[in-house]
Amino acid sequence: MEYPISHALVLPDDNFANWYSAAEPYTKTFERVAVIRSPRGNDLNRFRNVTAVQAPRVWVDNDPLGHIRRIYPLVVRVDVIPANTPSELAQALQARIAAVDRFGEKQNQDNHIHDRFVLSWPSDGFPARITRRFDDRTGGAPANEGVDIVSGAGTAIRAAASGVVATIIREPTAIGYGQYVQIATRFNNENYLVTYAHLQNITVRLGQSVSAGDSIGEGATESIKLVVQKPGGGKSGYTLPDVLDPTLMIYWQELKLRATANGLRIRERAGKEYRVIGQLYIQDRFETLEPHGYALQKVGVEGQWVKVRSPQNVEGFSAAEYLVAGEYSGIQAANVTGVNLDLQHNLGKPDPIRLKGTGWVRFAYNVSMGRGATDLNAAYDLHAPYIERYAKAGLKVLLVLTHQTYGEGAGYVWPNMDSNRWNELAGRFSDFAGKIAARFKGSDLVTAYQIWNEQDTPPQVANAAVPIPPSDYANLLTRTIRAIGSADPQARIITGGHVGGPGNGANYARATVAAMPPDARPDGIACHSYGRGPVDSKYSPFGSIDEDIIAYGKVLPNAPVWITEWGVLDRPNDPADEVTAYATGFIDRVKRLYLGKVACAIWYAWADSMHNGYGLVGTNDQPKQPLYDRFLKA
């Protein structure tokens, strides 16, 4: 995986100006070199790579490697340059400049680069954490020979270190690892074997070379197990021989923590009795000053404390139970905002250039045409050109498969449906969904499929939606996920947008997921957050958007929330400046407080007269200002 360079050049404090002048051509040649004046009083743990100038009176015992390894355990690479004077340093750095060689790797300088074996974070599960520590024996269980890491069924699992696939086990064995993969790595003339247990849908093959960050399969349960062995050099007495504690090996470059509550206190020492020296807020992304593995086994745990550095550079300890690590690594658009379109409407399919600045478009895939049509080829010919136009313009396309995909006009009378009829429809609907997904497989045109629309609408108020009991929806969603997954294993599938809010809607979503088997789970819960937003707006009569995000986010904790409709309904003549204040306040709140927690926030709708939504353009197809410009720039 490619990350920005994290590199510090540590210079002597004595005669610093001359040392700095000697290093200046080097720092101008190679980007992102932070010059550190002496190791004293500076935390080198902030840097992955440290180039240490070995001059008199700088390092303890004149040993920069020992000094750094002892005091700064997060540093991965220690690059030592012996130099007694600034002129000697200038000469050594000039050779690197001439060779375009930041760390002097091409110059055959013996024993000046010292790397340690590290493991990158292997799971896309969120929030990221270690759920069971190395050597844990809780409840009399055998000692844990590795660390257990949050995954979740269907979560992408990646190689934590480069190497060659040495073992693939697809049938469970007596060691209790389920399906697992072992990758052999040779590092600094030493051999390591890294095991990834409790997998499914393994994608690598025996003998394949993989790089750190490459996908190797998916998690099969709520957690995977990561085990590291060093043949002939590890510990015995565990399920596997020669194991090492992976905790200190874990290094997650760009790891950031986030507070789950505003005003979280930073204390000068670990404990509630110590002085408060700062605060953290939900929108903050901040560093941990502990080895990453230690921090990741503390976050979310009551009674633990993590050493942190706030965005204001306040260093201290915060309660781990109110901290989460990482962000969703799943689908994110360049912009979370989007617009609902309608290919059946004369104004509902704008030129992509008019949508520049937003990230998403969403529209229904209509096969039935209201009369029970079943011609999938005709439907593809209608929809595919628009899908391609929007996708090639850089927009994420969310296709809604609903009663208009199969069922509308096909003999189903929605108020008279029962479980038998829903089961019959689920088979036909899922078959259509699989065939539609097969047409787009491998094209990178469709970002995700949304299954049904406002399925939790109370029957007595249903208008544009077709409500379904949660048990019947669970059946339809399960069969559709399996059908689409069979046609395109890479497809993302989310629920229809719930309208019941953080109470009834979240309960419906929870009941749906509870009724689904573990092998068929959606990639996200969607909601339609009408009447919610910034709490000071008249367009937020039901309260804050926070309540929807938090409630639906708890249904699938490892997945983002998808806000697939929001906006102003039934008020087409309201002043555009008032609607603009609501819309920009909504977007600002989502981006400030829930970046990474919300996959998208898609406005309804593009144009007035697209049902009852407040359009970005009017019935004359002209922008409604200032809403149009402000929304696309938000």
N, C-alpha and C positions, 0 to 999 in steps of 0.2 A: 504494500500500500504506500502511496506517495503522500508525504506530509511536508509542510514547510520545514526548512532547515532550522534546527534548534542547536545553536553553537555558541559557546563562550570562549573567548581568548583571555586567559588570566595573566596579567602583567605584574611585575614587582611594584611595590608602593614607593620604594626609594628611587629617586630620580625618575619619577613616573613620566614626566613630560617627554624625556628623551626616549624612553621605552615606547611611549605612545606614537611618537614621530616615526620610530623604526617600524612600527606595525601598521601605520596608516595606509601605505600602498596595498597591503594585503586586505585590509578591511574594506577598501574601496573596490577591490577586484572581486571578492566573494561576498555575495549578498548575505544579510542577516547574521553578521558576526557581532556579537555583543562583547564589548571590551569591558573587562572586570578589573578594577584596581585592587589587587591583592585578594587572596581568599578570606582574609580576616573580615568578619562582619558582612560577608556576602553569601547568599544561599545558592550554591551551585546545583542544588537539586532541581532547579528550574530548567536545567539544560540537559538535553540528551547527550550532547557531545561537548567535551571540555578539552581545549588545547591549553596545556599547562606549560608555561615557560619555567624551566628548571634553572633558577638563578639562586645565588646565595641568599639566605635569610628570608625565604618566601614560604617554604613548605616544612612541616615538621620532619626532622631528621633528613632534610633535603631530599625527601622521597614523595613526589607529587602523587604517584600511583597509590601508595599506601595511605597517604593523607586523605585522598578523595574517596577511596574505597571504605575507609573507616568512618568518615564524617558525612559523606554525601552518597548514600546508597542508591539513589535514583539515577545517577549518571551511568550511561551505558558505555560510552566510548571515552577513554582517557588517552589523549594524544600528547606525548611529552616531547618538548623541544629543549635540549640542553643549550643554554646561552648565558655566558657570564657577563656579557655587555650588550647594550643596545645594537652595536654594529654587528655582533655575531647573530643576533636575532634577525636583523634586517637581511643579512646574507642568506640565512636559512629560509626565511619567508619569500625572498626573491626567487629562490629555486622553485618553490611551489607555484608562485605566480607564473613563471616561465613555462612550467609544465601543466598549467591549469589543473592543479592538484591540491585541493583544499587541505587534505590531511597528510600529504606526502606519501601516499600509498604507492606511487609509481617509482619512488626513488630508492628503493631497496635499503631504507634505513632500518637496521635491525632493532627489534624490540621497542619501538616507540609508540605503537598503537596497541591498546589493550581494550578489547571488547569483552563484555560479559554476555553469557547466554540468556536471552530474554524471550518471553512468550507474549505475543500480542493478545488482546482480548478476543476469544473465539466465538462469542455468541452475539446474535443480533437482538436477543431478548432484552426487554425493558421493563422496569428499571434494572440496570445491570448490578449484580451483586453476587458474592459467594454465599451460597446458602448452607454449606457444611464445610467446616475447615479441615485442613490436613490433620490427621491423627485423632480426629474427633471420635470419642467412644461413648457418646450420649446413649443412655438407656441400655447399657451393656452390649451395644452393637460392636462388631469387629472394628478395629481401628481403621479410619478412613485413609486409604493409601494415596488419595489425591485430594482435589477440591471439587465440590459440586457447585455448578454455575447455573444461574437462571437461564432457561431457554424457553420452554413452552413447545407444545406439539406444533410442528411446521415451521419453527424458527430456523433461519439460516445459521449453520455452524461453519466456521471458517478455520483454516489452518492457523495455528498460533505461531508456528515456526516453519521455515522452509525445509524441504526434505523430500524423501521418496516414500511412496506408500508401500509399507512392508507387509501389512496384514489387513484383510477385510473379512469380518465375520458377520454373516447375515442371519444365522440361526442362533438363538440363545444357547449359551453353554452354562456349565455348572458355576462359573465365577459370577454370574448374575449381572453381566454388563449389557445384556440385550444385543442389539447390533452395534458393532464398534469398528473403528479404524485405527490402525497404528501407523505412524509416520516416523521413519528413521532419519535422524539428522546428525551430521558430523560437523562439529564446531570446535575450532582451535585444537584440532587433532584429537578430540574426544567425541565419543559416540553417545547419543541420547535417543531414547525411544519415547514418543509422546502418544498416549492413547486417548481417544475421544469415545466415550461410552454413552449408551442410551440414544442411539441415532435411528433415523429412518431415512428412506429415499437417498441412500448413499450414492454420490455422483462420481466419485473417483474410481480408478481402476488400479489393480495391482501393478506395481512397478512405475506408476506415474510420478513424475516430478511435480511438486506443488510449491508455490510461494506463499509466504505468510499473507493471509487475507483472502486466499482462494477458497471458494465454497467447496466443502467436502460432503455435504449432506444437510439433513435437517434434524432438529431435536425431536425425540419421540415422546418425551415426558416433560414434566415441569422443569427438570434440570438435567444437564449432562454432567458426566464426570471427566475431569482432566487429570491424567496420571502421567508423571514423568519418571522414566527409569534411566539409570546410567549403569550399563552392564559392567559388573565388577567394581562399582564404586558407590553404590547406594546402600539403603538400609534394608534389613531383612525383617521378617515377622509380619508381613502384610500379604494381601491377596496375590499381588505380583512381587517378584523379587527385585532387589536393587532399586528401590524407589527413592526419590528426592522430594522434598517439600517444594511445590511449585510457587508458593505464595510470593517469595521475594523475587522470583523470576518474572512475574507478571509486570509488564511495562506497557501502558496504554498512552501513547503519545497523543497529546491534545485532550486528555481526560479532563472533564470539567464536572464539578458537582453543582447541584441546585438545591435551594431550600424549598420545602413544601409549605412553609408558612411565612408570612411577612413579619419582619421584625425579629427574626431568629437571632438570639444573642451570641456574640463571640466573647468568650471569657479568657482571661489571661492564663488560666490553667484548666485542666480537665476536672470539672465539678461545678455544681450549682452554687457552691459556697464562694466561688472566686469572683473577682471583680469583672464587671462587664466593660469591655473595651471597644466594642463595635457591634454592628447589626448587619444581617443579611436579608435580602428580599427575594421574592419569587422570581423576578426578572433577572436576577444576578446569575452569572455563570462564573465560577471561581475555582481556584486550584486547591488541591490537597497537598500538604507538605509532608505527607507520610508516604512510604512505599505503597505503590498502587494496590498491590494485593492486600495489604493490611487495611487500607481504606475501604476496599470493596467487600471485605468480610465484616465491616462495621456498619456501613450505611443501612439505614432502616431498622437498626437493632436498638431497642430500649436499653438504656444504661451505659451505652458506649459513647465515646467522644472521639472526634476526628480533628486533627490539626489542619487548619485552613488558612488561606490568604484571601482576603476580600478584594473586590475590585478597587477599593480605596487603599490597598496595601496594608490593611490591618491584619496582623498575624496572631492567631489564638486558637481556641478550641470551641467547637460547636457540638450540640447534642446530635448524635448520629441518627437517632430515630426520625429526625426531621430533615434528613438529607437523602437525595437520590443521586445516582451516578449516571453519566452518559445521557444520550438522547436517542430517540427512535432512529434507527438506521434504515428504516423502510422507506416508503415512497414519500418524497418531498418535492414539490414543485419549486421553481425559482421564486414563485410568489404563491402564498396559500390562497389568495383570492381567486375567484372564478365567476363565470356567468352561466346561467341556465339558458339553453337555446331550445328551439322547436323547429325541426325540419319540415313540419307540416304547415307552418305559419309563414305568411308572405314576408314578414319582417324577422323571422326567427333564425335565419342562417346568414349572419353578416360575414363580410370579407374578413379573413383573419387579421389583416392589418389594423382593423378598427378595434381589435381586442388587445393590441400591444400594451404590455404593462401588467396584464393579468396572467395567472398561471394555468387555469383550468377552464374547460368547457364540459357541460353535462347535457345530455339529451337522450330521449327514449329511442330504443331500437324497435320500430313499429313494423311488425310483420302482418298482423291481422287486419290492419286498416279499418277496424271497427266492424268488419263483416266476416271475420273468421278465415281470412286468407291464410294460406300456409306455404306460399311460394318463397322459399328461402333465397333462391337465386335472384328473384326480383327485389327482395328486401336488401340483399347485399349490393346490388347494382344501384339502389337508391342511396344507401347510407355510406358506402365505402368511399366515394369521391370526397364527401365532406369530412369524414374521419381522417382521410389522408391529408386534406388541405390544412386542417387544424393541427394535426400532429406534426407535419413538416414545418409549420410555422413556429414550433416550439411549445405548443400548448399541450397540457395533459388532457387526454380524452377519457371521460367517465361515461360508459354506456349503461343505461338503465334498461334492464330486462324485466318487464312487468306484464300485466294482463293484456297489454297491447302487443306483446311479443307472441304470446299464444293464449287464447282463451276468449278474447273479446269478440263476440259474435259467433263463437264456435259452438253454441248450444248451451253454454253455461249461464245460468241465471244467478247472479252473485248473491242476492238476498236469500236464495233457496239452497245454498251450498251446505253440505254436511261433510263429515270426515271422509266418507267413501268417495264423494265427488272430488274433494280436495286431493285425495290420494291418487285418483285417476288423472286429474289435471297435472299433479306433480310429475308423474311419469312422462307425460307428453311435453310439458313445459321444459323439464330438464333435458330431454332429448334435443329439443330445439336449441337450448342454451349451449349444449355441447357442440352442436353443428355450427353455430354462429362463432363460437370461440375457435373452432378448428380453422375457419376461414382467415382468422387474423393471427394465428400462431406464428411466432417468429418474425412478425412484421414491425414490432415496436410501435404500433399505431394506437393500440388501446391500452391505456394505463391500468384500468380496473373495470370490473363489471359489478353493477349494483343490482341486487335481486329483490324485485318488487318495490312498492312505493307506499309509504304511510300505512303499513299493514296493521298497525296498532290503533288506527282510527276507530272510535266507537261507531258501531253500525248505524246508530240513529242520526249521526252527523256526517256520514260518508257522502262525499260529493265526487271529487276527482279521483279518490282513492278507492281501492277494493280491500276492505278489512279481512283478516284471516285470524282465527284462533291461534295462539302461540304454538300449541302442539302441532297443528297442521302446517303452520309456517316453518317450524323446525324440520318437519319431514320434507317440505318442498325445498328449503334451503340446503339441507343435507344432500338430497339427490342432485340438486343443481351444482353444488360444489364438487361432488364426485364426477359429474358429467363434464363440467368444464375442466377440472383437473386432469381427467383422462385425456381430453383433447389437447390441452395446453398446460403442462405441469407448472409453468412459470406464471400463469395468470393470477392476478389478485382479485379477490372476490369479497365484497362487503355487503352488509345487510341493507335492506331498504331503509329509508329515512323514517325514524320514529318521530311522532308528533306529540306524544304524551308527556313530554317534559321529564324532569329529574325524578318524578315519582312514578306515575303509571307507565311512562315510556321506558324508563330504565328497568322497572320490574318486568315488563313484557320482554325486553331484550334479555334479561337474566333468565327468565323462564325458557325462552327459545334456546339459548346456549346450553342450559342444563339438560334439555331434552335431546341434544345432538350428541352423537358418538365422538370420541376423542380424535378420530382420524378425519373428521370433516368439520372444521371450525372456520368461520369467516376470518378475513384478515383485518376486519375493523367493524365497529358499530357506527352506524350513521344516524344522524338526527336532523330534524327540521326545526330550527330554533326561532320560529316566528314569535314576536312579542318579547324577545330577550335581547340584551345587549348592554350598553352602558346604562347604569341604573338611573341616571339623571335625565333620561330621554322619555318623552311621551310615547315613543314607539317601543318601550320596554315595560309594558304593564305587568308582565309576569315575573320580572326580576332580572337578575344578572345572567349573562351568558356563562359565567363561571359555574353556575349550578348544573347546567346541561353538561358541560365539559367534564366536570368532576364526577357526576353521577354515571354517565355513559362510559367514562374512562375506567370506572371500577369493574365494569362487566367483563372487559378483556384487558387486564392491566398491562399486558405486553404489546398492546396495539394502540395506535393513535385513534382519536375520535374524528369522524368525517362529518362536517356540517355541510350537507349537500343541498340544503335550501335555507335561506334566511332573507329577510327583507321586510317590505311594507306592503300589506295586503289591503285591497278594497279602498284605497285612498289615492286614486290616480291624479287628483287635482291639488294635492297638498303641495306647498311651496318646496321647490327643489333644494333650497338652502337648508331647510329644516331636515329633510331626508338626508342630505349630505352630512350634516353634523352627526346624525345617528349612525350612518354607515361608516364614516371615518372613525368614530369613537369605538364602534364594534371591532373594526379591523385592528385599531391600535391596541385595544385590550387583549385580543387574541395573540398578537405578535409580541407584546411586552411580557405577558404572563404565561403564555402557553405555547411558546415556540417549541416545536418538536413534539408537542402533545396533540396538536391538531393537524391533520393531513391537509385539509382544505376547508374553505369557507366560501360557498358558491352562491352568489346573489340570484334571487328570483325577482325579476327576469330581465332579459336583454331589452325587450320592447313592451311598451304599453299595449294592451289588448291581448297579450299572451296570458290568457286566463285572467286572474285578478292581481297579478304582481305589478309592482311599481317599476317601470322600465328605466334603463339608462338612456334610452331614446324614446321619443314620443310616437304617436300613431303616424306622424309625418316622417318618421325615420330620422329626425334631427336630434342631436344630443340634448339632453336636459341638463343644463348647466346651473350650478357648478358641479353637480353630481357626477356627470360623465368624466370630466377631467380628474376630479379629486379621487374618484374610485379607481380609475386606471393607474393613478400615480401612488395609490396607498400601499 
